[in-house]
């Protein structure tokens, strides 16, 4: 997904513009992260696992 996003991850202005569009409802306090010269963005997949058996239990 990172390759096909079309975002140039080394271009802070482009990443910030993407962030503003994608997360428009987020607090402006997050803007500081993308304006900082001390933060590096390492894009990668977000891997999650579903919680199975939510609300159920295993027999004892």
VOMI-659546 format. One line per field, with one value per atom (N, C-alpha, C, O, CB): residue number from 1; chain; atom name; x, y, z. Coordinates in nm, 2 decimals. Glycine has a CB too. Layout:
N
i: NUM, ...
ch: A, ...
at: CA, ...
c1: X, ...
c2: Y, ...
c3: Z, ...
//
This chain:
60
i: 1, 1, 1, 1, 1, 2, 2, 2, 2, 2, 3, 3, 3, 3, 3, 4, 4, 4, 4, 4, 5, 5, 5, 5, 5, 6, 6, 6, 6, 6, 7, 7, 7, 7, 7, 8, 8, 8, 8, 8, 9, 9, 9, 9, 9, 10, 10, 10, 10, 10, 11, 11, 11, 11, 11, 12, 12, 12, 12, 12, 13, 13, 13, 13, 13, 14, 14, 14, 14, 14, 15, 15, 15, 15, 15, 16, 16, 16, 16, 16, 17, 17, 17, 17, 17, 18, 18, 18, 18, 18, 19, 19, 19, 19, 19, 20, 20, 20, 20, 20, 21, 21, 21, 21, 21, 22, 22, 22, 22, 22, 23, 23, 23, 23, 23, 24, 24, 24, 24, 24, 25, 25, 25, 25, 25, 26, 26, 26, 26, 26, 27, 27, 27, 27, 27, 28, 28, 28, 28, 28, 29, 29, 29, 29, 29, 30, 30, 30, 30, 30, 31, 31, 31, 31, 31, 32, 32, 32, 32, 32, 33, 33, 33, 33, 33, 34, 34, 34, 34, 34, 35, 35, 35, 35, 35, 36, 36, 36, 36, 36, 37, 37, 37, 37, 37, 38, 38, 38, 38, 38, 39, 39, 39, 39, 39, 40, 40, 40, 40, 40, 41, 41, 41, 41, 41, 42, 42, 42, 42, 42, 43, 43, 43, 43, 43, 44, 44, 44, 44, 44, 45, 45, 45, 45, 45, 46, 46, 46, 46, 46, 47, 47, 47, 47, 47, 48, 48, 48, 48, 48, 49, 49, 49, 49, 49, 50, 50, 50, 50, 50, 51, 51, 51, 51, 51, 52, 52, 52, 52, 52, 53, 53, 53, 53, 53, 54, 54, 54, 54, 54, 55, 55, 55, 55, 55, 56, 56, 56, 56, 56, 57, 57, 57, 57, 57, 58, 58, 58, 58, 58, 59, 59, 59, 59, 59, 60, 60, 60, 60, 60
ch: A, A, A, A, A, A, A, A, A, A, A, A, A, A, A, A, A, A, A, A, A, A, A, A, A, A, A, A, A, A, A, A, A, A, A, A, A, A, A, A, A, A, A, A, A, A, A, A, A, A, A, A, A, A, A, A, A, A, A, A, A, A, A, A, A, A, A, A, A, A, A, A, A, A, A, A, A, A, A, A, A, A, A, A, A, A, A, A, A, A, A, A, A, A, A, A, A, A, A, A, A, A, A, A, A, A, A, A, A, A, A, A, A, A, A, A, A, A, A, A, A, A, A, A, A, A, A, A, A, A, A, A, A, A, A, A, A, A, A, A, A, A, A, A, A, A, A, A, A, A, A, A, A, A, A, A, A, A, A, A, A, A, A, A, A, A, A, A, A, A, A, A, A, A, A, A, A, A, A, A, A, A, A, A, A, A, A, A, A, A, A, A, A, A, A, A, A, A, A, A, A, A, A, A, A, A, A, A, A, A, A, A, A, A, A, A, A, A, A, A, A, A, A, A, A, A, A, A, A, A, A, A, A, A, A, A, A, A, A, A, A, A, A, A, A, A, A, A, A, A, A, A, A, A, A, A, A, A, A, A, A, A, A, A, A, A, A, A, A, A, A, A, A, A, A, A, A, A, A, A, A, A, A, A, A, A, A, A, A, A, A, A, A, A, A, A, A, A, A, A
at: N, CA, C, O, CB, N, CA, C, O, CB, N, CA, C, O, CB, N, CA, C, O, CB, N, CA, C, O, CB, N, CA, C, O, CB, N, CA, C, O, CB, N, CA, C, O, CB, N, CA, C, O, CB, N, CA, C, O, CB, N, CA, C, O, CB, N, CA, C, O, CB, N, CA, C, O, CB, N, CA, C, O, CB, N, CA, C, O, CB, N, CA, C, O, CB, N, CA, C, O, CB, N, CA, C, O, CB, N, CA, C, O, CB, N, CA, C, O, CB, N, CA, C, O, CB, N, CA, C, O, CB, N, CA, C, O, CB, N, CA, C, O, CB, N, CA, C, O, CB, N, CA, C, O, CB, N, CA, C, O, CB, N, CA, C, O, CB, N, CA, C, O, CB, N, CA, C, O, CB, N, CA, C, O, CB, N, CA, C, O, CB, N, CA, C, O, CB, N, CA, C, O, CB, N, CA, C, O, CB, N, CA, C, O, CB, N, CA, C, O, CB, N, CA, C, O, CB, N, CA, C, O, CB, N, CA, C, O, CB, N, CA, C, O, CB, N, CA, C, O, CB, N, CA, C, O, CB, N, CA, C, O, CB, N, CA, C, O, CB, N, CA, C, O, CB, N, CA, C, O, CB, N, CA, C, O, CB, N, CA, C, O, CB, N, CA, C, O, CB, N, CA, C, O, CB, N, CA, C, O, CB, N, CA, C, O, CB, N, CA, C, O, CB, N, CA, C, O, CB, N, CA, C, O, CB, N, CA, C, O, CB, N, CA, C, O, CB, N, CA, C, O, CB, N, CA, C, O, CB
c1: 0.08, 0.00, 0.09, 0.05, -0.09, 0.20, 0.29, 0.33, 0.34, 0.41, 0.37, 0.42, 0.31, 0.34, 0.47, 0.19, 0.08, 0.01, -0.08, -0.02, 0.06, -0.01, 0.02, -0.06, 0.03, 0.14, 0.17, 0.23, 0.27, 0.06, 0.24, 0.30, 0.45, 0.51, 0.24, 0.51, 0.66, 0.69, 0.68, 0.72, 0.72, 0.73, 0.85, 0.86, 0.75, 0.94, 1.06, 1.02, 1.10, 1.18, 0.91, 0.86, 0.76, 0.64, 0.79, 0.81, 0.73, 0.60, 0.50, 0.81, 0.61, 0.50, 0.39, 0.27, 0.54, 0.43, 0.33, 0.27, 0.15, 0.40, 0.35, 0.29, 0.20, 0.09, 0.41, 0.23, 0.15, 0.02, -0.09, 0.22, 0.02, -0.10, -0.19, -0.31, -0.06, -0.13, -0.20, -0.27, -0.39, -0.11, -0.19, -0.24, -0.37, -0.47, -0.13, -0.35, -0.46, -0.59, -0.70, -0.42, -0.57, -0.69, -0.74, -0.87, -0.65, -0.66, -0.70, -0.76, -0.85, -0.59, -0.70, -0.74, -0.79, -0.75, -0.63, -0.88, -0.93, -0.99, -0.98, -1.03, -1.05, -1.12, -1.03, -1.08, -1.23, -0.90, -0.81, -0.77, -0.77, -0.69, -0.74, -0.69, -0.57, -0.48, -0.67, -0.56, -0.44, -0.31, -0.20, -0.46, -0.32, -0.20, -0.11, 0.01, -0.24, -0.18, -0.10, -0.02, 0.08, -0.20, -0.05, 0.03, 0.17, 0.26, -0.03, 0.20, 0.34, 0.43, 0.55, 0.34, 0.37, 0.45, 0.51, 0.62, 0.37, 0.43, 0.47, 0.55, 0.62, 0.35, 0.55, 0.63, 0.77, 0.86, 0.56, 0.79, 0.91, 1.02, 0.99, 0.89, 1.14, 1.25, 1.31, 1.40, 1.36, 1.27, 1.33, 1.25, 1.29, 1.34, 1.15, 1.07, 1.09, 1.08, 0.92, 1.11, 1.12, 1.00, 0.96, 1.25, 0.95, 0.84, 0.89, 0.95, 0.73, 0.85, 0.89, 0.75, 0.70, 0.98, 0.71, 0.58, 0.59, 0.69, 0.53, 0.48, 0.48, 0.33, 0.25, 0.57, 0.31, 0.17, 0.13, 0.21, 0.16, 0.00, -0.06, -0.12, -0.21, -0.17, -0.06, -0.10, -0.18, -0.13, 0.02, -0.30, -0.38, -0.44, -0.43, -0.50, -0.48, -0.55, -0.68, -0.70, -0.46, -0.78, -0.91, -0.92, -0.85, -1.02, -1.00, -1.02, -1.14, -1.25, -1.06, -1.11, -1.21, -1.27, -1.20, -1.16, -1.38, -1.45, -1.47, -1.47, -1.37, -1.50, -1.52, -1.65, -1.76, -1.53, -1.65, -1.76, -1.79, -1.88, -1.88, -1.72, -1.74, -1.61, -1.52, -1.76, -1.62, -1.51, -1.49, -1.57, -1.55, -1.37, -1.33, -1.38, -1.38, -1.18, -1.43, -1.47, -1.36, -1.24, -1.53, -1.39, -1.29, -1.27, -1.19, -1.32
c2: -0.12, 0.00, 0.13, 0.23, 0.00, 0.12, 0.24, 0.27, 0.39, 0.21, 0.17, 0.20, 0.26, 0.34, 0.07, 0.22, 0.26, 0.39, 0.44, 0.15, 0.44, 0.56, 0.68, 0.78, 0.58, 0.68, 0.80, 0.91, 1.01, 0.85, 0.89, 0.99, 0.98, 0.88, 0.98, 1.10, 1.11, 1.13, 1.24, 1.22, 1.02, 1.03, 1.11, 1.14, 0.89, 1.14, 1.23, 1.38, 1.46, 1.20, 1.41, 1.55, 1.58, 1.54, 1.57, 1.65, 1.68, 1.76, 1.73, 1.76, 1.85, 1.93, 1.84, 1.86, 2.04, 1.74, 1.65, 1.56, 1.54, 1.57, 1.51, 1.42, 1.50, 1.45, 1.36, 1.63, 1.71, 1.74, 1.74, 1.84, 1.77, 1.79, 1.67, 1.68, 1.83, 1.55, 1.42, 1.41, 1.37, 1.30, 1.43, 1.42, 1.51, 1.47, 1.45, 1.64, 1.73, 1.69, 1.71, 1.87, 1.62, 1.58, 1.45, 1.44, 1.55, 1.36, 1.22, 1.23, 1.16, 1.13, 1.32, 1.33, 1.47, 1.53, 1.29, 1.52, 1.66, 1.69, 1.80, 1.68, 1.59, 1.62, 1.61, 1.64, 1.52, 1.58, 1.57, 1.71, 1.81, 1.49, 1.71, 1.84, 1.89, 1.82, 1.82, 2.03, 2.09, 2.06, 2.09, 2.24, 2.01, 1.98, 1.88, 1.88, 1.93, 1.79, 1.69, 1.76, 1.69, 1.59, 1.87, 1.94, 1.96, 1.95, 2.08, 1.97, 1.99, 1.88, 1.90, 2.01, 1.76, 1.64, 1.65, 1.61, 1.51, 1.70, 1.70, 1.83, 1.83, 1.70, 1.92, 2.05, 2.03, 2.11, 2.17, 1.94, 1.92, 1.86, 1.77, 1.83, 1.92, 1.86, 1.74, 1.67, 1.97, 1.72, 1.61, 1.48, 1.38, 1.66, 1.48, 1.36, 1.29, 1.36, 1.38, 1.17, 1.09, 1.00, 0.93, 1.02, 1.00, 0.91, 0.79, 0.79, 0.99, 0.67, 0.54, 0.47, 0.41, 0.46, 0.49, 0.43, 0.27, 0.22, 0.48, 0.21, 0.07, 0.02, 0.10, 0.01, -0.10, -0.15, -0.15, -0.17, -0.30, -0.13, -0.14, -0.28, -0.31, -0.03, -0.36, -0.50, -0.51, -0.48, -0.59, -0.56, -0.58, -0.72, -0.79, -0.48, -0.77, -0.90, -0.88, -0.80, -1.00, -0.95, -0.94, -1.01, -1.11, -1.00, -0.96, -1.02, -1.12, -1.08, -0.92, -1.25, -1.35, -1.39, -1.37, -1.47, -1.44, -1.48, -1.37, -1.39, -1.59, -1.25, -1.14, -1.16, -1.19, -1.00, -1.16, -1.18, -1.32, -1.35, -1.12, -1.42, -1.56, -1.61, -1.53, -1.64, -1.72, -1.78, -1.92, -1.99, -1.77, -1.97, -2.11, -2.19, -2.15, -2.12, -2.31, -2.40, -2.43, -2.44, -2.53, -2.44, -2.47, -2.62, -2.67, -2.40
c3: 0.00, 0.00, 0.00, -0.06, 0.12, 0.07, 0.07, -0.07, -0.10, 0.17, -0.15, -0.28, -0.37, -0.45, -0.34, -0.35, -0.44, -0.39, -0.46, -0.46, -0.28, -0.23, -0.31, -0.31, -0.08, -0.38, -0.45, -0.37, -0.43, -0.53, -0.24, -0.15, -0.15, -0.14, -0.01, -0.17, -0.15, 0.00, 0.04, -0.24, 0.07, 0.21, 0.26, 0.38, 0.26, 0.17, 0.21, 0.20, 0.24, 0.13, 0.14, 0.12, 0.24, 0.23, -0.02, 0.34, 0.45, 0.42, 0.47, 0.56, 0.32, 0.29, 0.22, 0.25, 0.19, 0.14, 0.08, 0.18, 0.18, -0.03, 0.27, 0.38, 0.47, 0.51, 0.46, 0.50, 0.58, 0.51, 0.57, 0.62, 0.38, 0.30, 0.30, 0.31, 0.16, 0.29, 0.29, 0.43, 0.44, 0.26, 0.53, 0.67, 0.69, 0.74, 0.77, 0.65, 0.66, 0.59, 0.64, 0.61, 0.48, 0.40, 0.46, 0.48, 0.25, 0.50, 0.55, 0.69, 0.72, 0.55, 0.77, 0.91, 0.95, 1.04, 1.01, 0.86, 0.87, 1.01, 1.05, 0.76, 1.07, 1.20, 1.32, 1.43, 1.21, 1.30, 1.42, 1.47, 1.39, 1.38, 1.59, 1.65, 1.58, 1.54, 1.80, 1.57, 1.51, 1.59, 1.54, 1.50, 1.71, 1.79, 1.72, 1.74, 1.93, 1.64, 1.56, 1.45, 1.40, 1.50, 1.41, 1.30, 1.34, 1.25, 1.27, 1.46, 1.51, 1.47, 1.44, 1.66, 1.47, 1.43, 1.29, 1.27, 1.45, 1.20, 1.06, 1.03, 0.92, 0.97, 1.11, 1.09, 1.16, 1.13, 1.15, 1.24, 1.31, 1.22, 1.14, 1.43, 1.23, 1.15, 1.22, 1.16, 1.13, 1.34, 1.42, 1.42, 1.48, 1.57, 1.34, 1.33, 1.20, 1.09, 1.36, 1.19, 1.07, 1.05, 1.14, 1.06, 0.93, 0.90, 0.83, 0.73, 0.81, 0.89, 0.83, 0.80, 0.89, 0.93, 0.68, 0.65, 0.65, 0.60, 0.51, 0.69, 0.69, 0.71, 0.74, 0.80, 0.69, 0.70, 0.85, 0.94, 0.65, 0.87, 1.00, 1.01, 0.95, 1.02, 1.10, 1.11, 1.24, 1.35, 1.11, 1.23, 1.34, 1.34, 1.24, 1.35, 1.45, 1.45, 1.52, 1.61, 1.53, 1.47, 1.52, 1.66, 1.68, 1.43, 1.74, 1.87, 1.85, 1.82, 1.99, 1.86, 1.84, 1.98, 2.08, 1.77, 1.97, 2.10, 2.19, 2.32, 2.16, 2.14, 2.23, 2.31, 2.25, 2.15, 2.44, 2.52, 2.55, 2.63, 2.45, 2.49, 2.52, 2.60, 2.62, 2.40, 2.65, 2.74, 2.70, 2.63, 2.89, 2.74, 2.71, 2.83, 2.94, 2.70, 2.80, 2.91, 3.01, 2.97, 2.85, 3.13, 3.23, 3.26, 3.34, 3.37
//
